[in-house]
């Protein structure tokens, strides 16, 4: 590539944290007006490398060049001011301020009235609407993030990044919460940006997206650069083999569990007090069953499962576990009744970012370490932490490492270990493989399958159609807050699922 084509170059970047070398002499060149994908397993160093470019981390060794000039950003503000914008994997909006304020926080447009400076709300809202138009987003600038879905929050972060008029935009798992239509809209926006000479660095585990959107692909493994190739020369198999350093013989495990006819859970007439949310939902879950839950964004799948788990209110409905009526008035009731819930939004209601890996592993099971005494059994806590952290193959320097310092995939593994430790009879997993690499996905599928072989039951929500088809014994489809159908066997096909996902009150096979 010609030197004048290079907008960002990183030379010999190394970065260490206590107990782990996250980056080891990594070099990369990014051309202006292109999409440069960055791939690798969780913990490979992708996000860390980009944080060194953006100013979030100060590399221990190496140099960064932007537009041919050597730079050394000490803060993200410096990175933004020089033309690098980054959309992080873990979103953290100011949840009780409107979306326009989230976009322009720290740089509000101003106006003066009688010599006094005020925020120019009118201009801020107009500029926000212009950004939304560019992204084909149907959202009011006055909307509050706390009332929005994860997908809309994600799109608002894309709008924010574009608003900085950046030369380089780093997108870390930007489509993890988006529908196929929203992803298409984002890709169209990316094409407009690259046509203007903007470089996009695109971090994703979705190989089909990488092959569709990228010009070049850099693959990382264990903190090192494996190589960079034109996307046109790569296939799914080549990418996976170079990412994991081994052959991946199957995307999904053989679903050889054998659900019994015995009913583990019966949900009758569950309805939300919000008429726009889930209404009159009834279904059964067999012992040893993998029940996939499919639907488009807005189908209220998460809301229904959170209500079953006691996380949100329901105005009507009953639960029966093993034939006995139960009530999950709150999450403590749910855990005592043998439920576990891996939530969709890790940062918001999954991890405790300021606590250690150890604390996050055992926190749902603390009662078992008291044994009627005033002090926790710390020895047993250490034993259990080691057991489940090792079983999940979590890459962490120590058990005392703060969980927020781990990669997203390793955070997810800790959360799965947390729920396995509670030994639930019914485990609900909401988008369990979001932001997870292909190797870790296979591990999670096998965990789900092993649980069902032990007689446990698993409900899993997924927006990835191949995953729903490849892992489920049976599929429940939702549309606009109602259950529109149940599918099993040869019925579990993408066209049939999409048919039920787009119409309310379908007549699928029996619940």
C-alpha positions, 0 to 999 in steps of 0.5 A, spaced: 500 500 500 502 507 498 504 510 504 500 516 503 494 511 503 495 510 510 491 514 515 493 510 521 499 506 523 501 502 529 508 500 530 511 495 535 505 496 540 506 492 547 502 493 553 502 489 559 497 488 565 498 485 572 500 478 570 498 478 563 501 481 557 495 483 553 499 486 547 506 483 544 509 487 539 503 488 534 504 492 528 498 494 523 496 499 518 490 502 516 488 505 509 484 511 509 477 510 506 477 502 507 474 498 512 479 494 516 476 488 520 480 486 526 478 479 529 481 474 534 478 470 540 476 473 546 482 476 550 486 476 543 488 483 544 483 487 539 480 492 544 486 493 548 490 495 541 484 500 539 484 503 546 492 504 545 490 508 539 484 512 542 488 514 548 484 510 553 491 506 554 498 508 554 502 503 551 508 500 554 512 500 547 511 502 540 509 508 536 502 511 533 502 515 527 496 518 525 496 521 517 503 520 517 504 524 524 507 521 530 501 522 536 501 519 543 494 521 546 494 521 553 486 521 554 480 519 549 479 527 549 485 528 545 484 522 540 477 525 539 480 532 538 485 529 533 480 525 529 479 518 532 472 516 535 471 509 538 464 506 539 466 501 545 463 494 546 460 495 553 456 501 552 455 506 558 450 511 556 448 517 561 441 513 562 437 519 565 439 524 560 436 524 553 439 521 547 441 528 544 445 530 550 448 523 550 451 525 543 453 532 545 455 531 552 461 536 553 460 540 547 453 542 547 451 548 542 451 554 545 447 561 544 447 567 548 441 571 551 442 578 554 449 576 555 448 569 558 450 563 555 445 557 554 445 550 551 442 551 544 437 545 545 434 547 538 440 546 534 442 540 538 435 537 537 436 539 529 443 536 529 441 530 532 435 529 527 440 530 521 445 524 524 439 520 525 436 521 518 443 519 515 443 512 519 435 511 518 434 511 525 427 512 527 428 516 534 426 522 537 432 526 540 428 527 547 428 519 548 431 517 554 436 511 554 434 508 560 427 507 556 430 504 550 432 497 547 440 495 547 439 496 539 437 503 539 442 505 545 448 502 540 445 506 534 445 512 538 453 511 539 454 510 532 451 517 531 455 520 536 461 517 533 459 520 526 458 527 530 465 528 531 467 528 524 472 523 525 478 521 520 478 514 523 472 510 527 473 504 531 467 500 531 467 494 537 462 489 536 457 495 533 452 490 531 451 485 537 444 488 538 442 490 532 437 486 527 438 484 520 435 491 517 439 495 522 445 492 520 444 493 513 442 500 515 449 501 519 453 498 513 450 503 508 452 508 513 459 505 513 459 505 505 457 513 505 463 514 510 468 510 507 466 514 500 468 520 504 475 517 505 474 515 513 477 509 515 473 504 519 476 499 524 471 494 525 472 489 530 467 483 530 466 476 531 461 475 526 465 472 520 459 473 515 459 480 516 467 481 516 467 478 509 461 482 507 463 489 509 471 489 510 476 491 505 482 488 509 482 483 515 487 483 521 487 477 525 490 477 532 491 471 537 494 471 544 496 478 543 500 478 537 498 479 530 497 473 526 497 477 519 493 481 515 489 479 508 485 482 503 478 480 505 477 477 498 482 472 499 479 469 506 473 464 507 470 462 514 474 456 515 480 460 513 479 466 518 476 461 524 483 456 523 487 463 523 483 465 529 484 459 534 490 456 531 486 449 530 481 446 525 474 447 527 470 441 525 463 443 527 459 450 528 454 446 533 455 440 537 450 434 535 444 435 539 443 428 542 440 430 549 433 426 550 428 431 553 423 427 557 415 428 557 415 431 564 414 438 565 419 442 568 416 449 568 409 451 566 407 459 564 400 460 564 397 467 562 403 471 563 402 479 562 405 485 563 402 491 566 404 495 560 399 494 554 405 494 549 409 489 552 408 481 553 401 479 554 397 472 555 404 468 554 403 461 556 408 455 554 411 449 557 418 447 558 420 440 559 426 437 563 432 436 559 430 441 554 433 446 550 428 451 548 430 457 543 426 463 543 426 467 537 423 473 535 425 480 532 427 486 536 421 489 540 418 482 540 418 482 548 422 476 549 427 479 554 421 482 558 417 476 558 423 472 561 425 477 566 418 477 569 418 470 570 425 471 573 422 476 578 426 482 575 420 486 572 412 486 574 407 482 571 400 484 572 397 477 571 399 469 570 402 463 574 408 459 574 408 452 576 415 448 577 415 441 577 407 441 578 407 446 584 405 453 583 411 458 585 411 465 585 418 469 583 416 475 587 423 478 586 430 475 584 432 472 590 425 468 590 427 465 583 434 463 585 431 459 591 426 456 586 432 453 582 432 459 576 438 462 574 438 468 569 444 470 564 442 477 562 442 480 555 446 487 558 452 484 561 454 491 564 447 494 566 445 488 570 450 482 569 457 484 572 459 488 578 464 492 575 468 494 581 468 487 584 473 482 583 472 475 578 472 471 585 466 476 587 462 476 581 463 468 581 460 467 587 455 473 589 449 469 587 450 463 592 453 467 598 447 464 602 451 457 602 457 460 604 454 463 611 452 456 614 448 460 620 455 463 622 457 471 621 462 470 617 463 467 610 467 461 608 472 464 604 476 457 603 470 454 600 469 461 596 476 460 593 475 452 592 468 454 588 471 460 584 477 456 582 473 450 580 468 454 575 473 459 573 477 453 570 471 450 568 469 456 563 477 457 561 476 464 563 483 468 561 484 472 568 491 474 571 488 472 578 481 471 581 482 478 584 482 482 578 476 486 577 471 483 572 471 490 568 478 489 566 477 482 562 474 482 555 467 481 554 467 474 552 471 472 559 466 477 563 460 472 559 464 466 562 464 468 569 457 470 569 455 463 566 460 460 571 456 464 577 449 461 575 452 454 574 455 454 581 447 456 584 446 449 580 439 451 577 434 447 575 432 452 569 437 456 566 435 462 562 440 465 557 439 471 554 443 472 548 449 468 551 454 468 545 453 476 544 460 478 543 463 472 543 468 468 539 467 462 535 471 458 540 468 460 546 461 459 542 462 452 541 464 451 549 457 455 551 453 450 546 456 444 550 455 447 557 448 448 555 447 441 552 451 438 558 446 441 563 440 438 559 443 431 559 443 432 567 436 433 567 436 441 567 432 445 562 435 451 558 431 457 555 435 461 551 434 467 547 438 469 541 437 473 535 442 469 531 438 465 526 443 459 525 444 459 533 437 458 534 436 452 528 443 449 530 442 448 538 434 448 539 430 442 541 424 446 540 423 453 538 418 458 541 417 464 536 414 471 539 412 477 535 410 484 539 409 481 546 405 475 544 407 468 542 406 466 535 408 459 534 412 453 537 416 449 532 420 443 532 424 437 528 423 439 521 419 445 522 425 449 525 427 453 519 429 460 518 423 462 513 418 459 518 421 462 524 421 469 520 414 467 518 412 467 525 416 472 528 413 477 523 405 476 525 402 476 531 397 470 534 400 464 529 398 457 530 404 453 531 405 446 534 402 445 541 406 449 547 
